Amino acid sequence: MKYTFDFASLQEYWPEFLRGALMTLEMTAIATVLGMVIGVLCAIGRRGKRPWLAALCGAYVEVVRNTPYLIQIFFIFFGLASAGLKLPIFAAAILTMVFNVGAYTAEIVRAGMDTIHPGQIEAAEALGLSVPQIYWDVILRPSLERVYPSLTGQFVLMMLSSSVTSQISAEELTGVANSVQSESFRSFETFIVVAVLYFLMAMLLKFAFFLVGQAMFPRRRRLGTPL
Amino acid sequence: MGGSFTINHFLYLLQGVGWTIVLSALAFALGGVAGFGVMLLRTARSALLRRISFLYVQLIQGTPLLILLFVVYFGLGVVGIELPPLLAAGVSLMVYCSAFLGEIWRGCVESVPRTQWEASEGLALTRWQTLVDVILPQAARIATPPTVGFLVQVLKSTSLASVVGFVELTRAAQVVNNSLFTPFLVFGIAGVLYFALCYPLSRWSRSLERKLNVGRRQAA
């Protein structure tokens, strides 16, 4: 069978694609910041001295990492709705993204913290640094510098998997693609265009993270390697 | 609406588990074969082949699996190749797996010391003999933990096949939920079932990693 590609008919939908792409980036940006906070707190909780908190954080990480994102979305979104809490879709989508990426971040940050030699922490204690100082200057900053590539890789993956939030009708890029293809009947072309857009967004995000890394870790910039 | 969660609903979910496993196995087997090819290309001597396969990996890793699934399912349907949901999901997961596994395995092959290649060349082994008899047995050891870890990823990814109407565990849970509307319970059970599949694999992957790192393990 012959099939003629017709990308031209998608031209009128260009503003909508753009809106969807921006929405995806916006969701990613918010979820990255919040996920980072949750992840760091959770990683600290797992190292802490309170066994119940460590167990709780550990359980959270394992549960999220061993169940599909789609199930998490349905559980949170429909679950909360059935419990009477109707979140706006945008907020619900971000909530699920944060819930998901927080656990992956926690695991990566924890791996980074494990690379800090105990002697460093003992030395900091001997110098009389306060606990927040030790956590920030001795543990967190060097370990974040070491795991920065895997962290940012995880955030790029999260941007890609945010496409799944279209299943609860979030109007991000994939959601837009679904409505465009049902209007234009050009599903093949639509999804090819969207695939290319996602690819470009992934490249853009990687580049942005690279720049942020250069600004945040001057030592990495000068030496070209982490610690 | 109405009724409560009965044993029949649970059996229906279990049937979904079966299809999830079938789809995962299919994706992993096909993706493994294709991934092996990708690995060969990524480590090929021709720079052109390396560059093309690099682009392929970047492209697949840079697009969401969901979009890949839509391209295969709707796209090929429009072109006139009507794929049943199982095959459409299998094909897109295969492509997805091939890019990730190919890249994982490339890393493992390249982590085998260069001198092994040189020594094999000194012994007049062909490139294929070197790969099969010298490099791969060593690389396979390194490759096992991340490959098992990726299997967890595959299992979770099969949940996306639900959007093209393939009745695996997630779709089954949706169907049950639509008739009962008890999302916490139904998706909770589905989550537990996924967890029961994935967690042992995660643990296995981690213990393999520990065994492999025995020489470099830190006395903490």
Interface residues (C-beta under 8 A of the other chain):
Chain A: M1 Y3 E62 V63 R65 N66 T67 P68 Y69 L70 I71 Q72 F74 F75 F78 G79 A81 S82 A83 P118 L160 S161 S163 V164 S166 Q167 T174 A177 Q181 S187 F188 F191 I192 V194 A195 Y198 F199 A202 M203
Chain B: Q58 L59 Q61 G62 T63 P64 L65 L66 I67 L68 F70 V71 F74 G75 G77 V78 V79 G80 V152 L155 K156 S157 T158 S159 L160 S162 V163 T170 A173 Q174 N177 F181 T182 P183 F184 F187 G188 A190 G191 Y194 F195 C198 Y199 S202 A220
